[in-house]
Amino acid sequence: MKTISKLLSIVLLLALLAGCAKPATTPEAMQAPVEEQPVATEETEEVTEPTEEMVEDLPLYVNLTWHQHQPLYYKNEDGVYTRPWVRVHATKDYLDMAEMIDQHPGMKATINLTPSLIRQLDDFVNNGTKDLYWELAEVPAAELSLEQKTFILERFFDANWDHIIAIFPRYQELLDLRGFQRSANLVQPGLGRPGLSGSRTLQSPSRQRPGF
């Protein structure tokens, strides 16, 4: 009996020693499982250079807009416009643009006409209004005063000399006869040059191109 009691005592003692040797697990000591992160690897994305075939397949959208404008020019006491630019541009540049579009069926463009331009065009068409340059071109050459001749010689060459006048041989010839001065006191001596005086030659620039 004593032997059994000793054995039980030894087993109980061993159990107590084993319990003390294992550390107690507390909630603070427990760690949450760590999620494994994927290892980043350097990968260079390959850039494909566009080929000619690829470019041809891509549509190109172009918005072509022409803004056609003129300021509101003043009239003199006789109701005549003092500047010719509405008539000049309307019968030349602005007309040329519309005709160019007409030569290319299917072409689309936006043409913006300002109210001041339309108002003056209506005045020319519906009211018979003219500009000073227009009226001087209609005066018989023999009736032109010195002042009118000087004005014509000075102002009837108000176009780009290199890109407009030069493409018309006769217009360029008249400019050569007139000289390349700008002010009236410098161009007036040209009235006495052969080929410029005593004929309708002075008024010819207004007829070199419709509307000029």
PASEBA-1860 file (N, C-alpha, C; in nm, 3 decimals):
! residues 212
1> MKTISKLL> 0.083/-0.119/0.000/0.000/0.000/0.000/0.087/0.125/0.000 ~ 0.192/0.122/0.081/0.283/0.234/0.085/0.352/0.250/-0.050 ~ 0.378/0.137/-0.113/0.447/0.141/-0.243/0.359/0.211/-0.347 ~ 0.229/0.181/-0.347/0.136/0.242/-0.445/0.125/0.391/-0.419 ~ 0.121/0.428/-0.292/0.110/0.570/-0.259/0.232/0.647/-0.307 ~ 0.352/0.585/-0.292/0.474/0.650/-0.339/0.472/0.667/-0.489 ~ 0.422/0.561/-0.562/0.417/0.569/-0.708/0.324/0.681/-0.753 ~ 0.210/0.689/-0.687/0.115/0.795/-0.722/0.174/0.933/-0.696
9> SIVLLLAL> 0.246/0.941/-0.585/0.308/1.069/-0.552/0.411/1.109/-0.656 ~ 0.490/1.005/-0.703/0.593/1.033/-0.804/0.529/1.077/-0.936 ~ 0.416/1.009/-0.979/0.348/1.043/-1.104/0.290/1.184/-1.096 ~ 0.231/1.217/-0.981/0.172/1.349/-0.963/0.280/1.458/-0.968 ~ 0.396/1.426/-0.905/0.506/1.523/-0.905/0.559/1.545/-1.045 ~ 0.574/1.437/-1.122/0.621/1.449/-1.260/0.523/1.531/-1.345 ~ 0.393/1.510/-1.322/0.293/1.585/-1.397/0.302/1.734/-1.365 ~ 0.324/1.768/-1.236/0.337/1.908/-1.198/0.462/1.971/-1.259
17> LAGCAKPA> 0.572/1.894/-1.259/0.695/1.945/-1.318/0.680/1.968/-1.469 ~ 0.609/1.877/-1.535/0.588/1.891/-1.681/0.503/2.013/-1.711 ~ 0.402/2.040/-1.627/0.318/2.157/-1.648/0.393/2.287/-1.627 ~ 0.482/2.287/-1.534/0.560/2.409/-1.510/0.662/2.434/-1.620 ~ 0.711/2.331/-1.684/0.813/2.347/-1.788/0.757/2.410/-1.915 ~ 0.628/2.392/-1.951/0.567/2.444/-2.074/0.513/2.582/-2.050 ~ 0.559/2.689/-2.121/0.511/2.826/-2.097/0.365/2.841/-2.135 ~ 0.297/2.919/-2.056/0.154/2.940/-2.082/0.137/3.033/-2.201
25> TTPEAMQA> 0.041/3.000/-2.288/0.012/3.080/-2.408/-0.097/3.179/-2.375 ~ -0.067/3.310/-2.392/-0.164/3.415/-2.363/-0.208/3.479/-2.494 ~ -0.325/3.549/-2.497/-0.371/3.615/-2.621/-0.272/3.718/-2.670 ~ -0.199/3.785/-2.572/-0.104/3.886/-2.617/0.013/3.823/-2.690 ~ 0.047/3.702/-2.648/0.163/3.637/-2.708/0.134/3.578/-2.843 ~ 0.005/3.559/-2.877/-0.032/3.498/-3.005/-0.019/3.602/-3.116 ~ 0.043/3.564/-3.224/0.062/3.654/-3.340/-0.030/3.612/-3.453 ~ -0.083/3.715/-3.522/-0.168/3.685/-3.636/-0.085/3.628/-3.749
33> PVEEQPVA> -0.141/3.542/-3.825/-0.064/3.483/-3.937/-0.025/3.591/-4.037 ~ 0.097/3.588/-4.082/0.150/3.686/-4.177/0.126/3.638/-4.319 ~ 0.058/3.727/-4.397/0.031/3.691/-4.537/0.157/3.709/-4.620 ~ 0.187/3.611/-4.693/0.307/3.616/-4.775/0.286/3.714/-4.892 ~ 0.379/3.807/-4.907/0.373/3.905/-5.014/0.447/3.852/-5.137 ~ 0.388/3.876/-5.253/0.458/3.832/-5.374/0.586/3.911/-5.395 ~ 0.684/3.848/-5.441/0.813/3.912/-5.466/0.804/3.992/-5.595 ~ 0.833/4.124/-5.584/0.825/4.211/-5.703/0.942/4.183/-5.795
41> TEETEEVT> 0.910/4.173/-5.920/1.014/4.152/-6.021/1.007/4.264/-6.123 ~ 1.119/4.312/-6.169/1.125/4.420/-6.266/1.099/4.364/-6.406 ~ 0.989/4.416/-6.465/0.956/4.376/-6.601/0.940/4.503/-6.686 ~ 1.011/4.518/-6.792/1.004/4.634/-6.881/0.899/4.607/-6.989 ~ 0.796/4.698/-6.991/0.690/4.682/-7.091/0.744/4.718/-7.229 ~ 0.727/4.633/-7.319/0.779/4.655/-7.454/0.691/4.754/-7.530 ~ 0.751/4.860/-7.581/0.678/4.964/-7.656/0.690/4.934/-7.805 ~ 0.574/4.926/-7.868/0.573/4.896/-8.010/0.573/5.026/-8.090
49> EPTEEMVE> 0.672/5.044/-8.172/0.680/5.162/-8.257/0.575/5.152/-8.368 ~ 0.499/5.262/-8.391/0.397/5.257/-8.497/0.460/5.239/-8.635 ~ 0.403/5.153/-8.711/0.452/5.129/-8.846/0.373/5.214/-8.945 ~ 0.420/5.220/-9.066/0.352/5.299/-9.168/0.212/5.246/-9.193 ~ 0.197/5.113/-9.187/0.065/5.054/-9.208/-0.030/5.094/-9.096 ~ 0.023/5.096/-8.971/-0.062/5.134/-8.858/-0.106/5.278/-8.869 ~ -0.015/5.367/-8.910/-0.047/5.509/-8.923/-0.153/5.531/-9.031 ~ -0.143/5.459/-9.140/-0.239/5.476/-9.248/-0.379/5.434/-9.206
57> DLPLYVNL> -0.387/5.342/-9.110/-0.518/5.295/-9.066/-0.583/5.391/-8.966 ~ -0.505/5.484/-8.908/-0.559/5.576/-8.810/-0.621/5.697/-8.879 ~ -0.745/5.732/-8.848/-0.808/5.850/-8.911/-0.749/5.979/-8.855 ~ -0.739/6.080/-8.940/-0.692/6.212/-8.900/-0.807/6.310/-8.914 ~ -0.851/6.367/-8.803/-0.964/6.459/-8.804/-0.911/6.602/-8.806 ~ -0.947/6.677/-8.910/-0.900/6.814/-8.927/-1.021/6.906/-8.934 ~ -1.020/7.010/-8.853/-1.126/7.111/-8.856/-1.070/7.233/-8.928 ~ -1.113/7.253/-9.051/-1.067/7.366/-9.133/-1.167/7.480/-9.120
65> TWHQHQPL> -1.124/7.590/-9.059/-1.213/7.704/-9.036/-1.152/7.829/-9.096 ~ -1.229/7.896/-9.179/-1.186/8.024/-9.238/-1.271/8.135/-9.177 ~ -1.204/8.228/-9.113/-1.273/8.342/-9.050/-1.261/8.462/-9.143 ~ -1.369/8.494/-9.208/-1.369/8.604/-9.306/-1.435/8.726/-9.241 ~ -1.357/8.831/-9.231/-1.404/8.948/-9.158/-1.352/9.076/-9.224 ~ -1.422/9.182/-9.196/-1.378/9.317/-9.231/-1.439/9.411/-9.128 ~ -1.365/9.513/-9.089/-1.424/9.611/-8.997/-1.531/9.694/-9.068 ~ -1.605/9.768/-8.993/-1.708/9.855/-9.050/-1.643/9.985/-9.096
73> YYKNEDGV> -1.628/9.998/-9.228/-1.560/10.116/-9.282/-1.657/10.234/-9.288 ~ -1.599/10.353/-9.282/-1.679/10.474/-9.283/-1.707/10.521/-9.425 ~ -1.816/10.597/-9.439/-1.851/10.660/-9.566/-1.821/10.809/-9.559 ~ -1.795/10.868/-9.675/-1.774/11.012/-9.677/-1.909/11.084/-9.684 ~ -1.905/11.215/-9.701/-2.030/11.292/-9.701/-2.122/11.257/-9.818 ~ -2.067/11.193/-9.921/-2.149/11.153/-10.037/-2.202/11.010/-10.023 ~ -2.178/10.947/-9.908/-2.227/10.812/-9.888/-2.143/10.707/-9.958 ~ -2.016/10.738/-9.984/-1.925/10.646/-10.053/-1.824/10.593/-9.952
81> YTRPWVRV> -1.804/10.462/-9.954/-1.705/10.403/-9.864/-1.565/10.455/-9.900 ~ -1.489/10.491/-9.797/-1.356/10.547/-9.820/-1.250/10.440/-9.839 ~ -1.283/10.314/-9.813/-1.187/10.204/-9.829/-1.250/10.097/-9.917 ~ -1.169/10.026/-9.996/-1.224/9.930/-10.092/-1.221/9.785/-10.043 ~ -1.180/9.761/-9.920/-1.139/9.626/-9.884/-1.253/9.525/-9.877 ~ -1.374/9.567/-9.844/-1.485/9.472/-9.845/-1.507/9.418/-9.986 ~ -1.513/9.508/-10.083/-1.534/9.466/-10.223/-1.413/9.386/-10.274 ~ -1.293/9.432/-10.241/-1.172/9.365/-10.291/-1.164/9.222/-10.241
89> HATKDYLD> -1.180/9.204/-10.109/-1.167/9.069/-10.054/-1.284/8.980/-10.093 ~ -1.403/9.038/-10.100/-1.521/8.957/-10.134/-1.514/8.903/-10.276 ~ -1.455/8.981/-10.368/-1.448/8.938/-10.508/-1.317/8.867/-10.540 ~ -1.226/8.861/-10.444/-1.097/8.798/-10.471/-1.072/8.685/-10.371 ~ -1.016/8.715/-10.255/-0.975/8.611/-10.160/-1.092/8.525/-10.113 ~ -1.200/8.589/-10.069/-1.311/8.513/-10.014/-1.378/8.428/-10.122 ~ -1.387/8.481/-10.242/-1.442/8.403/-10.354/-1.348/8.288/-10.390 ~ -1.218/8.314/-10.388/-1.121/8.209/-10.420/-1.135/8.091/-10.324
97> MAEMIDQH> -1.155/8.119/-10.197/-1.167/8.011/-10.099/-1.287/7.922/-10.127 ~ -1.401/7.983/-10.157/-1.521/7.906/-10.188/-1.502/7.824/-10.315 ~ -1.435/7.881/-10.414/-1.412/7.809/-10.539/-1.315/7.692/-10.519 ~ -1.219/7.707/-10.429/-1.127/7.597/-10.400/-1.200/7.479/-10.337 ~ -1.293/7.508/-10.247/-1.373/7.401/-10.186/-1.456/7.331/-10.291 ~ -1.511/7.408/-10.384/-1.595/7.352/-10.490/-1.517/7.257/-10.581 ~ -1.386/7.276/-10.589/-1.303/7.190/-10.674/-1.274/7.055/-10.611 ~ -1.312/7.038/-10.485/-1.283/6.912/-10.414/-1.413/6.859/-10.353
105> PGMKATIN> -1.490/6.781/-10.431/-1.616/6.727/-10.381/-1.593/6.644/-10.254 ~ -1.679/6.661/-10.160/-1.667/6.588/-10.034/-1.587/6.661/-9.928 ~ -1.517/6.765/-9.967/-1.441/6.843/-9.870/-1.535/6.929/-9.788 ~ -1.510/6.934/-9.658/-1.594/7.013/-9.568/-1.509/7.117/-9.497 ~ -1.564/7.234/-9.483/-1.494/7.342/-9.414/-1.598/7.436/-9.352 ~ -1.555/7.505/-9.251/-1.640/7.604/-9.185/-1.594/7.743/-9.227 ~ -1.686/7.821/-9.283/-1.656/7.959/-9.323/-1.740/8.052/-9.238 ~ -1.672/8.133/-9.160/-1.740/8.226/-9.070/-1.739/8.366/-9.130
113> LTPSLIRQ> -1.857/8.424/-9.151/-1.871/8.560/-9.202/-1.917/8.650/-9.089 ~ -1.840/8.754/-9.061/-1.875/8.842/-8.950/-1.992/8.933/-8.988 ~ -2.071/8.975/-8.889/-2.184/9.064/-8.918/-2.144/9.193/-8.989 ~ -2.029/9.252/-8.953/-1.988/9.377/-9.017/-1.957/9.355/-9.165 ~ -1.904/9.240/-9.200/-1.877/9.208/-9.340/-2.008/9.190/-9.416 ~ -2.100/9.113/-9.360/-2.229/9.088/-9.426/-2.307/9.217/-9.445 ~ -2.304/9.303/-9.345/-2.377/9.430/-9.353/-2.328/9.514/-9.471 ~ -2.198/9.521/-9.490/-2.143/9.603/-9.598/-2.162/9.536/-9.735
121> LDDFVNNG> -2.156/9.404/-9.740/-2.185/9.334/-9.866/-2.329/9.359/-9.908 ~ -2.420/9.353/-9.813/-2.560/9.382/-9.842/-2.575/9.526/-9.893 ~ -2.498/9.616/-9.838/-2.506/9.756/-9.879/-2.461/9.770/-10.025 ~ -2.357/9.698/-10.064/-2.312/9.701/-10.203/-2.416/9.641/-10.297 ~ -2.469/9.526/-10.258/-2.559/9.451/-10.347/-2.698/9.515/-10.354 ~ -2.754/9.550/-10.241/-2.894/9.592/-10.237/-2.913/9.743/-10.249 ~ -2.813/9.822/-10.215/-2.829/9.967/-10.216/-2.745/10.037/-10.322 ~ -2.668/9.959/-10.398/-2.587/10.020/-10.503/-2.473/10.106/-10.451
129> TKDLYWEL> -2.432/10.083/-10.328/-2.323/10.162/-10.270/-2.191/10.128/-10.338 ~ -2.103/10.226/-10.345/-1.971/10.206/-10.405/-1.864/10.257/-10.309 ~ -1.740/10.225/-10.342/-1.629/10.281/-10.266/-1.554/10.381/-10.354 ~ -1.468/10.461/-10.291/-1.400/10.568/-10.361/-1.313/10.516/-10.476 ~ -1.248/10.405/-10.455/-1.162/10.348/-10.558/-1.246/10.308/-10.680 ~ -1.360/10.250/-10.654/-1.451/10.208/-10.760/-1.494/10.329/-10.843 ~ -1.534/10.436/-10.775/-1.582/10.554/-10.846/-1.471/10.618/-10.930 ~ -1.350/10.625/-10.877/-1.240/10.685/-10.953/-1.205/10.603/-11.076
137> AEVPAAEL> -1.224/10.473/-11.070/-1.196/10.388/-11.186/-1.297/10.411/-11.298 ~ -1.413/10.470/-11.266/-1.516/10.493/-11.366/-1.511/10.634/-11.424 ~ -1.430/10.721/-11.368/-1.421/10.858/-11.421/-1.345/10.857/-11.553 ~ -1.398/10.920/-11.659/-1.323/10.927/-11.786/-1.184/10.986/-11.762 ~ -1.083/10.925/-11.824/-0.944/10.965/-11.798/-0.922/11.113/-11.823 ~ -0.985/11.167/-11.927/-0.965/11.308/-11.961/-1.022/11.401/-11.856 ~ -1.111/11.351/-11.772/-1.176/11.436/-11.672/-1.115/11.423/-11.533 ~ -1.013/11.340/-11.519/-0.949/11.322/-11.389/-0.872/11.448/-11.349
145> SLEQKTFI> -0.893/11.493/-11.229/-0.818/11.608/-11.178/-0.680/11.564/-11.133 ~ -0.593/11.661/-11.108/-0.459/11.629/-11.060/-0.467/11.555/-10.926 ~ -0.558/11.600/-10.842/-0.574/11.535/-10.712/-0.618/11.390/-10.728 ~ -0.712/11.366/-10.820/-0.759/11.230/-10.843/-0.649/11.141/-10.903 ~ -0.572/11.198/-10.997/-0.463/11.122/-11.057/-0.358/11.086/-10.951 ~ -0.330/11.181/-10.864/-0.231/11.155/-10.758/-0.281/11.045/-10.664 ~ -0.410/11.051/-10.631/-0.467/10.949/-10.544/-0.457/10.811/-10.610 ~ -0.492/10.804/-10.738/-0.486/10.677/-10.810/-0.343/10.624/-10.813
153> LERFFDAN> -0.250/10.713/-10.844/-0.111/10.671/-10.854/-0.057/10.623/-10.718 ~ -0.106/10.686/-10.612/-0.059/10.648/-10.479/-0.129/10.525/-10.424 ~ -0.262/10.517/-10.441/-0.341/10.416/-10.369/-0.383/10.295/-10.452 ~ -0.379/10.304/-10.585/-0.423/10.190/-10.664/-0.319/10.078/-10.669 ~ -0.212/10.093/-10.595/-0.111/9.989/-10.585/-0.102/9.937/-10.442 ~ -0.213/9.951/-10.368/-0.219/9.903/-10.229/-0.243/9.753/-10.226 ~ -0.154/9.680/-10.287/-0.158/9.535/-10.285/-0.015/9.487/-10.262 ~ -0.002/9.363/-10.223/0.133/9.310/-10.201/0.210/9.309/-10.332
161> WDHIIAIF> 0.318/9.384/-10.337/0.392/9.399/-10.462/0.454/9.268/-10.510 ~ 0.497/9.186/-10.417/0.569/9.064/-10.456/0.476/8.947/-10.490 ~ 0.364/8.937/-10.417/0.279/8.818/-10.431/0.151/8.842/-10.510 ~ 0.112/8.966/-10.531/-0.009/8.994/-10.609/0.023/9.071/-10.736 ~ 0.087/9.186/-10.722/0.116/9.268/-10.840/0.210/9.195/-10.936 ~ 0.311/9.129/-10.882/0.413/9.067/-10.966/0.360/8.954/-11.054 ~ 0.248/8.893/-11.018/0.197/8.781/-11.098/0.116/8.829/-11.219 ~ 0.091/8.960/-11.226/0.023/9.018/-11.341/0.122/9.106/-11.417
169> PRYQELLD> 0.169/9.063/-11.532/0.275/9.136/-11.603/0.243/9.283/-11.625 ~ 0.122/9.314/-11.669/0.087/9.454/-11.696/0.084/9.536/-11.568 ~ 0.033/9.475/-11.461/0.029/9.543/-11.331/0.172/9.573/-11.285 ~ 0.261/9.477/-11.301/0.401/9.497/-11.262/0.466/9.606/-11.348 ~ 0.429/9.608/-11.477/0.483/9.711/-11.566/0.440/9.851/-11.519 ~ 0.315/9.865/-11.479/0.267/9.993/-11.430/0.337/10.034/-11.300 ~ 0.362/9.936/-11.213/0.434/9.966/-11.089/0.576/10.012/-11.119 ~ 0.637/9.947/-11.218/0.773/9.989/-11.256/0.773/10.133/-11.308
177> LRGFQRSA> 0.670/10.168/-11.387/0.660/10.305/-11.438/0.632/10.405/-11.326 ~ 0.548/10.364/-11.233/0.510/10.451/-11.123/0.627/10.476/-11.028 ~ 0.708/10.371/-11.004/0.812/10.380/-10.904/0.765/10.315/-10.774 ~ 0.857/10.292/-10.684/0.826/10.215/-10.564/0.816/10.303/-10.438 ~ 0.785/10.430/-10.457/0.766/10.519/-10.344/0.624/10.502/-10.289 ~ 0.609/10.541/-10.163/0.479/10.526/-10.097/0.401/10.657/-10.087 ~ 0.466/10.766/-10.050/0.395/10.890/-10.022/0.359/10.965/-10.150 ~ 0.254/11.048/-10.141/0.201/11.118/-10.258/0.303/11.213/-10.319
185> NLVQPGLG> 0.379/11.284/-10.237/0.473/11.382/-10.292/0.588/11.315/-10.367 ~ 0.609/11.186/-10.343/0.713/11.114/-10.414/0.662/11.047/-10.540 ~ 0.535/11.009/-10.542/0.481/10.941/-10.660/0.428/11.040/-10.763 ~ 0.399/11.163/-10.722/0.340/11.260/-10.814/0.426/11.285/-10.938 ~ 0.560/11.287/-10.929/0.640/11.304/-11.051/0.614/11.196/-11.156 ~ 0.561/11.082/-11.112/0.532/10.975/-11.208/0.422/11.010/-11.305 ~ 0.344/11.114/-11.275/0.237/11.155/-11.365/0.291/11.199/-11.500 ~ 0.413/11.246/-11.503/0.468/11.293/-11.629/0.547/11.189/-11.704
193> RPGLSGSR> 0.555/11.068/-11.650/0.632/10.966/-11.717/0.555/10.910/-11.835 ~ 0.623/10.880/-11.946/0.557/10.819/-12.062/0.491/10.688/-12.022 ~ 0.370/10.670/-12.071/0.299/10.546/-12.039/0.204/10.559/-11.923 ~ 0.215/10.669/-11.845/0.125/10.687/-11.732/0.030/10.804/-11.749 ~ 0.067/10.903/-11.825/-0.015/11.024/-11.835/-0.098/11.024/-11.962 ~ -0.211/11.094/-11.956/-0.293/11.118/-12.074/-0.369/10.997/-12.125 ~ -0.388/10.893/-12.044/-0.463/10.776/-12.091/-0.530/10.709/-11.972 ~ -0.600/10.601/-11.997/-0.664/10.528/-11.889/-0.566/10.433/-11.821
201> TLQSPSRQ> -0.439/10.446/-11.853/-0.339/10.360/-11.792/-0.342/10.369/-11.640 ~ -0.361/10.492/-11.589/-0.364/10.511/-11.444/-0.473/10.428/-11.377 ~ -0.583/10.409/-11.448/-0.696/10.338/-11.389/-0.688/10.188/-11.412 ~ -0.588/10.143/-11.488/-0.576/10.001/-11.522/-0.564/9.910/-11.402 ~ -0.492/9.947/-11.293/-0.482/9.855/-11.180/-0.614/9.809/-11.126 ~ -0.718/9.893/-11.136/-0.849/9.854/-11.083/-0.913/9.745/-11.169 ~ -0.855/9.720/-11.286/-0.913/9.619/-11.375/-0.822/9.498/-11.394 ~ -0.710/9.496/-11.325/-0.621/9.383/-11.336/-0.680/9.256/-11.276
209> RPGF> -0.766/9.273/-11.178/-0.831/9.161/-11.114/-0.972/9.204/-11.080 ~ -1.075/9.120/-11.104/-1.211/9.163/-11.073/-1.222/9.213/-10.930 ~ -1.279/9.331/-10.915/-1.302/9.384/-10.784/-1.192/9.471/-10.732 ~ -1.080/9.481/-10.803/-0.972/9.566/-10.752/-0.970/9.696/-10.826
END
